[in-house]
């Protein structure tokens, strides 16, 4: 990724959000970003980090809901209620 993704953060996949977050970190660490742009990038980075954490929490919940048979094979999912 070589630039900020024009997508709204809420519409991004985990992978898109992570790629953009990594890009922002590289830009900020490079130290060649103007102060105003750095503040904007940092703010977007925080929102992207929150999006990634949210997606990881959702994935963890889904994994925790997988039921196994007595011999350890996946049997399906328990109903997941996400509010």
PyMOL Python script that loads the backbone (N, CA, C, O; Angstrom):
from pymol import cmd

cmd.read_pdbstr("""\
ATOM      1  N   UNK A   1       0.847  -1.172   0.000  1.00  0.00           N
ATOM      2  CA  UNK A   1       0.000   0.000   0.000  1.00  0.00           C
ATOM      3  C   UNK A   1       0.892   1.235   0.000  1.00  0.00           C
ATOM      4  O   UNK A   1       1.822   1.331   0.800  1.00  0.00           O
ATOM      5  N   UNK A   2       0.615   2.168  -0.884  1.00  0.00           N
ATOM      6  CA  UNK A   2       1.447   3.359  -1.013  1.00  0.00           C
ATOM      7  C   UNK A   2       0.709   4.648  -0.692  1.00  0.00           C
ATOM      8  O   UNK A   2       1.250   5.737  -0.886  1.00  0.00           O
ATOM      9  N   UNK A   3      -0.505   4.539  -0.208  1.00  0.00           N
ATOM     10  CA  UNK A   3      -1.259   5.745   0.124  1.00  0.00           C
ATOM     11  C   UNK A   3      -2.412   5.404   1.040  1.00  0.00           C
ATOM     12  O   UNK A   3      -2.716   4.236   1.284  1.00  0.00           O
ATOM     13  N   UNK A   4      -3.047   6.448   1.543  1.00  0.00           N
ATOM     14  CA  UNK A   4      -4.205   6.280   2.419  1.00  0.00           C
ATOM     15  C   UNK A   4      -5.354   5.704   1.601  1.00  0.00           C
ATOM     16  O   UNK A   4      -5.613   6.156   0.486  1.00  0.00           O
ATOM     17  N   UNK A   5      -6.034   4.717   2.146  1.00  0.00           N
ATOM     18  CA  UNK A   5      -7.182   4.097   1.499  1.00  0.00           C
ATOM     19  C   UNK A   5      -8.355   5.074   1.545  1.00  0.00           C
ATOM     20  O   UNK A   5      -8.683   5.592   2.612  1.00  0.00           O
ATOM     21  N   UNK A   6      -8.993   5.332   0.393  1.00  0.00           N
ATOM     22  CA  UNK A   6     -10.109   6.278   0.391  1.00  0.00           C
ATOM     23  C   UNK A   6     -11.397   5.726   1.015  1.00  0.00           C
ATOM     24  O   UNK A   6     -12.346   6.479   1.235  1.00  0.00           O
ATOM     25  N   UNK A   7     -11.436   4.424   1.300  1.00  0.00           N
ATOM     26  CA  UNK A   7     -12.622   3.815   1.897  1.00  0.00           C
ATOM     27  C   UNK A   7     -12.868   4.350   3.299  1.00  0.00           C
ATOM     28  O   UNK A   7     -11.939   4.720   4.017  1.00  0.00           O
ATOM     29  N   UNK A   8     -14.135   4.381   3.668  1.00  0.00           N
ATOM     30  CA  UNK A   8     -14.479   4.687   5.054  1.00  0.00           C
ATOM     31  C   UNK A   8     -13.983   3.534   5.923  1.00  0.00           C
ATOM     32  O   UNK A   8     -14.051   2.373   5.518  1.00  0.00           O
ATOM     33  N   UNK A   9     -13.498   3.846   7.083  1.00  0.00           N
ATOM     34  CA  UNK A   9     -12.939   2.817   7.953  1.00  0.00           C
ATOM     35  C   UNK A   9     -13.971   1.747   8.280  1.00  0.00           C
ATOM     36  O   UNK A   9     -13.641   0.562   8.320  1.00  0.00           O
ATOM     37  N   UNK A  10     -15.205   2.145   8.514  1.00  0.00           N
ATOM     38  CA  UNK A  10     -16.229   1.155   8.875  1.00  0.00           C
ATOM     39  C   UNK A  10     -16.530   0.171   7.738  1.00  0.00           C
ATOM     40  O   UNK A  10     -17.106  -0.890   7.977  1.00  0.00           O
ATOM     41  N   UNK A  11     -16.141   0.518   6.499  1.00  0.00           N
ATOM     42  CA  UNK A  11     -16.369  -0.368   5.359  1.00  0.00           C
ATOM     43  C   UNK A  11     -15.162  -1.238   5.030  1.00  0.00           C
ATOM     44  O   UNK A  11     -15.221  -2.058   4.113  1.00  0.00           O
ATOM     45  N   UNK A  12     -14.072  -1.069   5.767  1.00  0.00           N
ATOM     46  CA  UNK A  12     -12.832  -1.801   5.473  1.00  0.00           C
ATOM     47  C   UNK A  12     -12.848  -3.205   6.062  1.00  0.00           C
ATOM     48  O   UNK A  12     -13.482  -3.472   7.082  1.00  0.00           O
ATOM     49  N   UNK A  13     -12.131  -4.083   5.384  1.00  0.00           N
ATOM     50  CA  UNK A  13     -11.870  -5.397   5.953  1.00  0.00           C
ATOM     51  C   UNK A  13     -10.733  -5.261   6.956  1.00  0.00           C
ATOM     52  O   UNK A  13     -10.073  -4.225   7.024  1.00  0.00           O
ATOM     53  N   UNK A  14     -10.516  -6.298   7.719  1.00  0.00           N
ATOM     54  CA  UNK A  14      -9.398  -6.301   8.663  1.00  0.00           C
ATOM     55  C   UNK A  14      -8.082  -6.075   7.920  1.00  0.00           C
ATOM     56  O   UNK A  14      -7.243  -5.281   8.345  1.00  0.00           O
ATOM     57  N   UNK A  15      -7.918  -6.780   6.812  1.00  0.00           N
ATOM     58  CA  UNK A  15      -6.672  -6.699   6.054  1.00  0.00           C
ATOM     59  C   UNK A  15      -6.434  -5.302   5.492  1.00  0.00           C
ATOM     60  O   UNK A  15      -5.306  -4.810   5.510  1.00  0.00           O
ATOM     61  N   UNK A  16      -7.485  -4.664   4.996  1.00  0.00           N
ATOM     62  CA  UNK A  16      -7.349  -3.300   4.479  1.00  0.00           C
ATOM     63  C   UNK A  16      -6.964  -2.321   5.591  1.00  0.00           C
ATOM     64  O   UNK A  16      -6.085  -1.476   5.421  1.00  0.00           O
ATOM     65  N   UNK A  17      -7.634  -2.457   6.721  1.00  0.00           N
ATOM     66  CA  UNK A  17      -7.359  -1.567   7.851  1.00  0.00           C
ATOM     67  C   UNK A  17      -5.937  -1.775   8.358  1.00  0.00           C
ATOM     68  O   UNK A  17      -5.246  -0.803   8.661  1.00  0.00           O
ATOM     69  N   UNK A  18      -5.494  -3.015   8.456  1.00  0.00           N
ATOM     70  CA  UNK A  18      -4.144  -3.301   8.932  1.00  0.00           C
ATOM     71  C   UNK A  18      -3.093  -2.777   7.964  1.00  0.00           C
ATOM     72  O   UNK A  18      -2.080  -2.220   8.387  1.00  0.00           O
ATOM     73  N   UNK A  19      -3.329  -2.953   6.665  1.00  0.00           N
ATOM     74  CA  UNK A  19      -2.372  -2.466   5.668  1.00  0.00           C
ATOM     75  C   UNK A  19      -2.232  -0.946   5.744  1.00  0.00           C
ATOM     76  O   UNK A  19      -1.123  -0.416   5.679  1.00  0.00           O
ATOM     77  N   UNK A  20      -3.348  -0.259   5.881  1.00  0.00           N
ATOM     78  CA  UNK A  20      -3.280   1.196   5.971  1.00  0.00           C
ATOM     79  C   UNK A  20      -2.625   1.629   7.278  1.00  0.00           C
ATOM     80  O   UNK A  20      -1.846   2.582   7.291  1.00  0.00           O
ATOM     81  N   UNK A  21      -2.924   0.955   8.355  1.00  0.00           N
ATOM     82  CA  UNK A  21      -2.307   1.281   9.634  1.00  0.00           C
ATOM     83  C   UNK A  21      -0.784   1.117   9.545  1.00  0.00           C
ATOM     84  O   UNK A  21      -0.034   1.959  10.037  1.00  0.00           O
ATOM     85  N   UNK A  22      -0.342   0.039   8.920  1.00  0.00           N
ATOM     86  CA  UNK A  22       1.098  -0.169   8.742  1.00  0.00           C
ATOM     87  C   UNK A  22       1.705   0.943   7.886  1.00  0.00           C
ATOM     88  O   UNK A  22       2.809   1.409   8.171  1.00  0.00           O
ATOM     89  N   UNK A  23       1.001   1.367   6.851  1.00  0.00           N
ATOM     90  CA  UNK A  23       1.472   2.454   6.003  1.00  0.00           C
ATOM     91  C   UNK A  23       1.622   3.742   6.812  1.00  0.00           C
ATOM     92  O   UNK A  23       2.631   4.439   6.707  1.00  0.00           O
ATOM     93  N   UNK A  24       0.619   4.044   7.608  1.00  0.00           N
ATOM     94  CA  UNK A  24       0.655   5.265   8.424  1.00  0.00           C
ATOM     95  C   UNK A  24       1.823   5.215   9.403  1.00  0.00           C
ATOM     96  O   UNK A  24       2.528   6.209   9.578  1.00  0.00           O
ATOM     97  N   UNK A  25       2.028   4.083  10.033  1.00  0.00           N
ATOM     98  CA  UNK A  25       3.134   3.949  10.985  1.00  0.00           C
ATOM     99  C   UNK A  25       4.465   4.187  10.273  1.00  0.00           C
ATOM    100  O   UNK A  25       5.324   4.901  10.790  1.00  0.00           O
ATOM    101  N   UNK A  26       4.642   3.595   9.095  1.00  0.00           N
ATOM    102  CA  UNK A  26       5.884   3.805   8.334  1.00  0.00           C
ATOM    103  C   UNK A  26       6.082   5.278   8.007  1.00  0.00           C
ATOM    104  O   UNK A  26       7.193   5.797   8.112  1.00  0.00           O
ATOM    105  N   UNK A  27       4.999   5.956   7.608  1.00  0.00           N
ATOM    106  CA  UNK A  27       5.085   7.376   7.270  1.00  0.00           C
ATOM    107  C   UNK A  27       5.476   8.211   8.485  1.00  0.00           C
ATOM    108  O   UNK A  27       6.347   9.077   8.400  1.00  0.00           O
ATOM    109  N   UNK A  28       4.831   7.945   9.606  1.00  0.00           N
ATOM    110  CA  UNK A  28       5.125   8.706  10.817  1.00  0.00           C
ATOM    111  C   UNK A  28       6.527   8.417  11.331  1.00  0.00           C
ATOM    112  O   UNK A  28       7.220   9.325  11.790  1.00  0.00           O
ATOM    113  N   UNK A  29       6.946   7.164  11.259  1.00  0.00           N
ATOM    114  CA  UNK A  29       8.293   6.817  11.703  1.00  0.00           C
ATOM    115  C   UNK A  29       9.361   7.429  10.801  1.00  0.00           C
ATOM    116  O   UNK A  29      10.480   7.691  11.242  1.00  0.00           O
ATOM    117  N   UNK A  30       9.008   7.654   9.536  1.00  0.00           N
ATOM    118  CA  UNK A  30       9.945   8.253   8.592  1.00  0.00           C
ATOM    119  C   UNK A  30      10.256   9.703   8.920  1.00  0.00           C
ATOM    120  O   UNK A  30      11.300  10.221   8.523  1.00  0.00           O
ATOM    121  N   UNK A  31       9.365  10.356   9.637  1.00  0.00           N
ATOM    122  CA  UNK A  31       9.599  11.715  10.083  1.00  0.00           C
ATOM    123  C   UNK A  31       9.546  12.782   9.013  1.00  0.00           C
ATOM    124  O   UNK A  31       9.987  13.908   9.246  1.00  0.00           O
ATOM    125  N   UNK A  32       9.025  12.462   7.859  1.00  0.00           N
ATOM    126  CA  UNK A  32       8.984  13.445   6.769  1.00  0.00           C
ATOM    127  C   UNK A  32       7.573  13.967   6.517  1.00  0.00           C
ATOM    128  O   UNK A  32       7.291  14.533   5.461  1.00  0.00           O
ATOM    129  N   UNK A  33       6.695  13.772   7.488  1.00  0.00           N
ATOM    130  CA  UNK A  33       5.304  14.200   7.359  1.00  0.00           C
ATOM    131  C   UNK A  33       5.151  15.539   8.079  1.00  0.00           C
ATOM    132  O   UNK A  33       5.635  15.715   9.197  1.00  0.00           O
ATOM    133  N   UNK A  34       4.481  16.464   7.433  1.00  0.00           N
ATOM    134  CA  UNK A  34       4.229  17.763   8.069  1.00  0.00           C
ATOM    135  C   UNK A  34       3.389  17.553   9.317  1.00  0.00           C
ATOM    136  O   UNK A  34       2.607  16.605   9.397  1.00  0.00           O
ATOM    137  N   UNK A  35       3.552  18.435  10.284  1.00  0.00           N
ATOM    138  CA  UNK A  35       2.880  18.286  11.578  1.00  0.00           C
ATOM    139  C   UNK A  35       1.372  18.113  11.428  1.00  0.00           C
ATOM    140  O   UNK A  35       0.800  17.196  12.016  1.00  0.00           O
ATOM    141  N   UNK A  36       0.724  18.969  10.659  1.00  0.00           N
ATOM    142  CA  UNK A  36      -0.733  18.878  10.490  1.00  0.00           C
ATOM    143  C   UNK A  36      -1.130  17.537   9.886  1.00  0.00           C
ATOM    144  O   UNK A  36      -2.107  16.924  10.315  1.00  0.00           O
ATOM    145  N   UNK A  37      -0.374  17.081   8.891  1.00  0.00           N
ATOM    146  CA  UNK A  37      -0.653  15.783   8.268  1.00  0.00           C
ATOM    147  C   UNK A  37      -0.383  14.638   9.240  1.00  0.00           C
ATOM    148  O   UNK A  37      -1.093  13.633   9.238  1.00  0.00           O
ATOM    149  N   UNK A  38       0.642  14.795  10.066  1.00  0.00           N
ATOM    150  CA  UNK A  38       0.963  13.767  11.052  1.00  0.00           C
ATOM    151  C   UNK A  38      -0.165  13.614  12.069  1.00  0.00           C
ATOM    152  O   UNK A  38      -0.515  12.498  12.455  1.00  0.00           O
ATOM    153  N   UNK A  39      -0.727  14.734  12.498  1.00  0.00           N
ATOM    154  CA  UNK A  39      -1.836  14.687  13.456  1.00  0.00           C
ATOM    155  C   UNK A  39      -3.041  13.989  12.834  1.00  0.00           C
ATOM    156  O   UNK A  39      -3.679  13.158  13.479  1.00  0.00           O
ATOM    157  N   UNK A  40      -3.351  14.323  11.589  1.00  0.00           N
ATOM    158  CA  UNK A  40      -4.470  13.666  10.890  1.00  0.00           C
ATOM    159  C   UNK A  40      -4.207  12.172  10.736  1.00  0.00           C
ATOM    160  O   UNK A  40      -5.089  11.347  10.972  1.00  0.00           O
ATOM    161  N   UNK A  41      -2.975  11.835  10.334  1.00  0.00           N
ATOM    162  CA  UNK A  41      -2.618  10.432  10.138  1.00  0.00           C
ATOM    163  C   UNK A  41      -2.699   9.666  11.456  1.00  0.00           C
ATOM    164  O   UNK A  41      -3.182   8.534  11.494  1.00  0.00           O
ATOM    165  N   UNK A  42      -2.226  10.287  12.531  1.00  0.00           N
ATOM    166  CA  UNK A  42      -2.274   9.649  13.840  1.00  0.00           C
ATOM    167  C   UNK A  42      -3.724   9.378  14.247  1.00  0.00           C
ATOM    168  O   UNK A  42      -4.049   8.297  14.737  1.00  0.00           O
ATOM    169  N   UNK A  43      -4.576  10.360  14.039  1.00  0.00           N
ATOM    170  CA  UNK A  43      -5.990  10.215  14.379  1.00  0.00           C
ATOM    171  C   UNK A  43      -6.624   9.071  13.586  1.00  0.00           C
ATOM    172  O   UNK A  43      -7.360   8.255  14.141  1.00  0.00           O
ATOM    173  N   UNK A  44      -6.334   9.019  12.290  1.00  0.00           N
ATOM    174  CA  UNK A  44      -6.862   7.934  11.459  1.00  0.00           C
ATOM    175  C   UNK A  44      -6.272   6.600  11.907  1.00  0.00           C
ATOM    176  O   UNK A  44      -6.960   5.579  11.912  1.00  0.00           O
ATOM    177  N   UNK A  45      -5.013   6.617  12.279  1.00  0.00           N
ATOM    178  CA  UNK A  45      -4.372   5.398  12.755  1.00  0.00           C
ATOM    179  C   UNK A  45      -5.046   4.835  13.991  1.00  0.00           C
ATOM    180  O   UNK A  45      -5.211   3.621  14.115  1.00  0.00           O
ATOM    181  N   UNK A  46      -5.436   5.710  14.903  1.00  0.00           N
ATOM    182  CA  UNK A  46      -6.151   5.268  16.103  1.00  0.00           C
ATOM    183  C   UNK A  46      -7.473   4.616  15.716  1.00  0.00           C
ATOM    184  O   UNK A  46      -7.834   3.571  16.257  1.00  0.00           O
ATOM    185  N   UNK A  47      -8.188   5.224  14.790  1.00  0.00           N
ATOM    186  CA  UNK A  47      -9.464   4.661  14.337  1.00  0.00           C
ATOM    187  C   UNK A  47      -9.248   3.310  13.634  1.00  0.00           C
ATOM    188  O   UNK A  47     -10.043   2.383  13.794  1.00  0.00           O
ATOM    189  N   UNK A  48      -8.174   3.217  12.864  1.00  0.00           N
ATOM    190  CA  UNK A  48      -7.862   1.950  12.187  1.00  0.00           C
ATOM    191  C   UNK A  48      -7.509   0.869  13.204  1.00  0.00           C
ATOM    192  O   UNK A  48      -7.933  -0.278  13.066  1.00  0.00           O
ATOM    193  N   UNK A  49      -6.734   1.233  14.223  1.00  0.00           N
ATOM    194  CA  UNK A  49      -6.387   0.275  15.269  1.00  0.00           C
ATOM    195  C   UNK A  49      -7.649  -0.229  15.961  1.00  0.00           C
ATOM    196  O   UNK A  49      -7.780  -1.423  16.231  1.00  0.00           O
ATOM    197  N   UNK A  50      -8.574   0.679  16.248  1.00  0.00           N
ATOM    198  CA  UNK A  50      -9.833   0.284  16.880  1.00  0.00           C
ATOM    199  C   UNK A  50     -10.614  -0.669  15.987  1.00  0.00           C
ATOM    200  O   UNK A  50     -11.200  -1.635  16.476  1.00  0.00           O
ATOM    201  N   UNK A  51     -10.629  -0.406  14.681  1.00  0.00           N
ATOM    202  CA  UNK A  51     -11.317  -1.276  13.721  1.00  0.00           C
ATOM    203  C   UNK A  51     -10.692  -2.676  13.745  1.00  0.00           C
ATOM    204  O   UNK A  51     -11.403  -3.681  13.769  1.00  0.00           O
ATOM    205  N   UNK A  52      -9.354  -2.728  13.739  1.00  0.00           N
ATOM    206  CA  UNK A  52      -8.667  -4.018  13.766  1.00  0.00           C
ATOM    207  C   UNK A  52      -8.970  -4.777  15.058  1.00  0.00           C
ATOM    208  O   UNK A  52      -9.216  -5.983  15.026  1.00  0.00           O
ATOM    209  N   UNK A  53      -8.954  -4.083  16.182  1.00  0.00           N
ATOM    210  CA  UNK A  53      -9.273  -4.721  17.457  1.00  0.00           C
ATOM    211  C   UNK A  53     -10.701  -5.244  17.473  1.00  0.00           C
ATOM    212  O   UNK A  53     -10.968  -6.323  18.003  1.00  0.00           O
ATOM    213  N   UNK A  54     -11.614  -4.479  16.891  1.00  0.00           N
ATOM    214  CA  UNK A  54     -13.013  -4.906  16.814  1.00  0.00           C
ATOM    215  C   UNK A  54     -13.142  -6.173  15.972  1.00  0.00           C
ATOM    216  O   UNK A  54     -13.829  -7.116  16.365  1.00  0.00           O
ATOM    217  N   UNK A  55     -12.479  -6.193  14.815  1.00  0.00           N
ATOM    218  CA  UNK A  55     -12.548  -7.365  13.930  1.00  0.00           C
ATOM    219  C   UNK A  55     -11.920  -8.586  14.599  1.00  0.00           C
ATOM    220  O   UNK A  55     -12.442  -9.694  14.472  1.00  0.00           O
ATOM    221  N   UNK A  56     -10.811  -8.398  15.308  1.00  0.00           N
ATOM    222  CA  UNK A  56     -10.180  -9.513  16.013  1.00  0.00           C
ATOM    223  C   UNK A  56     -11.082 -10.042  17.114  1.00  0.00           C
ATOM    224  O   UNK A  56     -11.166 -11.254  17.313  1.00  0.00           O
ATOM    225  N   UNK A  57     -11.755  -9.160  17.828  1.00  0.00           N
ATOM    226  CA  UNK A  57     -12.685  -9.587  18.884  1.00  0.00           C
ATOM    227  C   UNK A  57     -13.838 -10.391  18.289  1.00  0.00           C
ATOM    228  O   UNK A  57     -14.260 -11.395  18.863  1.00  0.00           O
ATOM    229  N   UNK A  58     -14.347  -9.951  17.138  1.00  0.00           N
ATOM    230  CA  UNK A  58     -15.425 -10.688  16.471  1.00  0.00           C
ATOM    231  C   UNK A  58     -14.946 -12.079  16.069  1.00  0.00           C
ATOM    232  O   UNK A  58     -15.665 -13.061  16.251  1.00  0.00           O
ATOM    233  N   UNK A  59     -13.737 -12.167  15.525  1.00  0.00           N
ATOM    234  CA  UNK A  59     -13.190 -13.460  15.105  1.00  0.00           C
ATOM    235  C   UNK A  59     -12.991 -14.371  16.311  1.00  0.00           C
ATOM    236  O   UNK A  59     -13.289 -15.563  16.249  1.00  0.00           O
ATOM    237  N   UNK A  60     -12.491 -13.810  17.402  1.00  0.00           N
ATOM    238  CA  UNK A  60     -12.286 -14.591  18.621  1.00  0.00           C
ATOM    239  C   UNK A  60     -13.612 -15.150  19.126  1.00  0.00           C
ATOM    240  O   UNK A  60     -13.695 -16.313  19.523  1.00  0.00           O
ATOM    241  N   UNK A  61     -14.647 -14.314  19.107  1.00  0.00           N
ATOM    242  CA  UNK A  61     -15.962 -14.765  19.552  1.00  0.00           C
ATOM    243  C   UNK A  61     -16.463 -15.918  18.683  1.00  0.00           C
ATOM    244  O   UNK A  61     -16.996 -16.900  19.199  1.00  0.00           O
ATOM    245  N   UNK A  62     -16.294 -15.800  17.379  1.00  0.00           N
ATOM    246  CA  UNK A  62     -16.724 -16.870  16.473  1.00  0.00           C
ATOM    247  C   UNK A  62     -15.962 -18.158  16.748  1.00  0.00           C
ATOM    248  O   UNK A  62     -16.544 -19.243  16.767  1.00  0.00           O
ATOM    249  N   UNK A  63     -14.649 -18.029  16.962  1.00  0.00           N
ATOM    250  CA  UNK A  63     -13.832 -19.215  17.243  1.00  0.00           C
ATOM    251  C   UNK A  63     -14.271 -19.870  18.544  1.00  0.00           C
ATOM    252  O   UNK A  63     -14.355 -21.094  18.640  1.00  0.00           O
ATOM    253  N   UNK A  64     -14.547 -19.047  19.535  1.00  0.00           N
ATOM    254  CA  UNK A  64     -14.981 -19.582  20.825  1.00  0.00           C
ATOM    255  C   UNK A  64     -16.330 -20.286  20.730  1.00  0.00           C
ATOM    256  O   UNK A  64     -16.662 -21.104  21.587  1.00  0.00           O
ATOM    257  N   UNK A  65     -17.101 -19.979  19.708  1.00  0.00           N
ATOM    258  CA  UNK A  65     -18.430 -20.575  19.560  1.00  0.00           C
ATOM    259  C   UNK A  65     -18.407 -21.891  18.788  1.00  0.00           C
ATOM    260  O   UNK A  65     -19.435 -22.560  18.685  1.00  0.00           O
ATOM    261  N   UNK A  66     -17.256 -22.271  18.247  1.00  0.00           N
ATOM    262  CA  UNK A  66     -17.177 -23.532  17.511  1.00  0.00           C
ATOM    263  C   UNK A  66     -17.346 -24.682  18.498  1.00  0.00           C
ATOM    264  O   UNK A  66     -16.667 -24.752  19.523  1.00  0.00           O
ATOM    265  N   UNK A  67     -18.257 -25.570  18.165  1.00  0.00           N
ATOM    266  CA  UNK A  67     -18.478 -26.731  19.028  1.00  0.00           C
ATOM    267  C   UNK A  67     -17.747 -27.927  18.425  1.00  0.00           C
ATOM    268  O   UNK A  67     -17.594 -28.038  17.209  1.00  0.00           O
ATOM    269  N   UNK A  68     -17.307 -28.805  19.297  1.00  0.00           N
ATOM    270  CA  UNK A  68     -16.574 -29.995  18.868  1.00  0.00           C
ATOM    271  C   UNK A  68     -17.334 -31.242  19.286  1.00  0.00           C
ATOM    272  O   UNK A  68     -18.050 -31.250  20.287  1.00  0.00           O
ATOM    273  N   UNK A  69     -17.163 -32.296  18.496  1.00  0.00           N
ATOM    274  CA  UNK A  69     -17.729 -33.593  18.867  1.00  0.00           C
ATOM    275  C   UNK A  69     -16.841 -34.184  19.962  1.00  0.00           C
ATOM    276  O   UNK A  69     -15.805 -33.615  20.306  1.00  0.00           O
ATOM    277  N   UNK A  70     -17.253 -35.318  20.498  1.00  0.00           N
ATOM    278  CA  UNK A  70     -16.464 -35.949  21.562  1.00  0.00           C
ATOM    279  C   UNK A  70     -15.077 -36.377  21.082  1.00  0.00           C
ATOM    280  O   UNK A  70     -14.157 -36.512  21.889  1.00  0.00           O
ATOM    281  N   UNK A  71     -14.925 -36.589  19.778  1.00  0.00           N
ATOM    282  CA  UNK A  71     -13.597 -36.953  19.264  1.00  0.00           C
ATOM    283  C   UNK A  71     -12.807 -35.739  18.767  1.00  0.00           C
ATOM    284  O   UNK A  71     -11.771 -35.893  18.120  1.00  0.00           O
ATOM    285  N   UNK A  72     -13.300 -34.529  19.071  1.00  0.00           N
ATOM    286  CA  UNK A  72     -12.546 -33.317  18.768  1.00  0.00           C
ATOM    287  C   UNK A  72     -12.744 -32.732  17.388  1.00  0.00           C
ATOM    288  O   UNK A  72     -12.037 -31.795  17.015  1.00  0.00           O
ATOM    289  N   UNK A  73     -13.681 -33.254  16.620  1.00  0.00           N
ATOM    290  CA  UNK A  73     -13.928 -32.719  15.280  1.00  0.00           C
ATOM    291  C   UNK A  73     -14.959 -31.583  15.359  1.00  0.00           C
ATOM    292  O   UNK A  73     -15.877 -31.644  16.177  1.00  0.00           O
ATOM    293  N   UNK A  74     -14.816 -30.549  14.518  1.00  0.00           N
ATOM    294  CA  UNK A  74     -15.803 -29.464  14.541  1.00  0.00           C
ATOM    295  C   UNK A  74     -17.196 -29.980  14.203  1.00  0.00           C
ATOM    296  O   UNK A  74     -17.376 -30.734  13.248  1.00  0.00           O
ATOM    297  N   UNK A  75     -18.179 -29.564  14.998  1.00  0.00           N
ATOM    298  CA  UNK A  75     -19.544 -30.035  14.802  1.00  0.00           C
ATOM    299  C   UNK A  75     -20.468 -28.912  14.345  1.00  0.00           C
ATOM    300  O   UNK A  75     -21.608 -29.167  13.957  1.00  0.00           O
ATOM    301  N   UNK A  76     -19.995 -27.700  14.387  1.00  0.00           N
ATOM    302  CA  UNK A  76     -20.846 -26.573  14.012  1.00  0.00           C
ATOM    303  C   UNK A  76     -20.607 -25.420  14.950  1.00  0.00           C
ATOM    304  O   UNK A  76     -19.645 -25.392  15.717  1.00  0.00           O
ATOM    305  N   UNK A  77     -21.502 -24.479  14.865  1.00  0.00           N
ATOM    306  CA  UNK A  77     -21.371 -23.285  15.685  1.00  0.00           C
ATOM    307  C   UNK A  77     -22.547 -23.172  16.636  1.00  0.00           C
ATOM    308  O   UNK A  77     -23.684 -23.487  16.283  1.00  0.00           O
ATOM    309  N   UNK A  78     -22.259 -22.719  17.846  1.00  0.00           N
ATOM    310  CA  UNK A  78     -23.330 -22.324  18.736  1.00  0.00           C
ATOM    311  C   UNK A  78     -23.857 -20.991  18.212  1.00  0.00           C
ATOM    312  O   UNK A  78     -23.098 -20.238  17.602  1.00  0.00           O
ATOM    313  N   UNK A  79     -25.101 -20.687  18.427  1.00  0.00           N
ATOM    314  CA  UNK A  79     -25.594 -19.396  17.963  1.00  0.00           C
ATOM    315  C   UNK A  79     -24.805 -18.259  18.609  1.00  0.00           C
ATOM    316  O   UNK A  79     -24.569 -18.247  19.817  1.00  0.00           O
ATOM    317  N   UNK A  80     -24.411 -17.325  17.786  1.00  0.00           N
ATOM    318  CA  UNK A  80     -23.663 -16.173  18.264  1.00  0.00           C
ATOM    319  C   UNK A  80     -24.598 -14.977  18.243  1.00  0.00           C
ATOM    320  O   UNK A  80     -25.168 -14.645  17.204  1.00  0.00           O
ATOM    321  N   UNK A  81     -24.753 -14.336  19.380  1.00  0.00           N
ATOM    322  CA  UNK A  81     -25.579 -13.145  19.462  1.00  0.00           C
ATOM    323  C   UNK A  81     -24.641 -11.951  19.623  1.00  0.00           C
ATOM    324  O   UNK A  81     -24.007 -11.780  20.665  1.00  0.00           O
ATOM    325  N   UNK A  82     -24.562 -11.133  18.584  1.00  0.00           N
ATOM    326  CA  UNK A  82     -23.715  -9.954  18.631  1.00  0.00           C
ATOM    327  C   UNK A  82     -24.628  -8.749  18.631  1.00  0.00           C
ATOM    328  O   UNK A  82     -25.407  -8.542  17.700  1.00  0.00           O
ATOM    329  N   UNK A  83     -24.526  -7.968  19.670  1.00  0.00           N
ATOM    330  CA  UNK A  83     -25.411  -6.801  19.781  1.00  0.00           C
ATOM    331  C   UNK A  83     -24.662  -5.560  19.423  1.00  0.00           C
ATOM    332  O   UNK A  83     -25.228  -4.467  19.453  1.00  0.00           O
TER     333      UNK A  83
END
""", "prot")
cmd.dss("prot")
cmd.show_as("cartoon", "prot")
cmd.util.cbc("prot")
cmd.orient("prot")
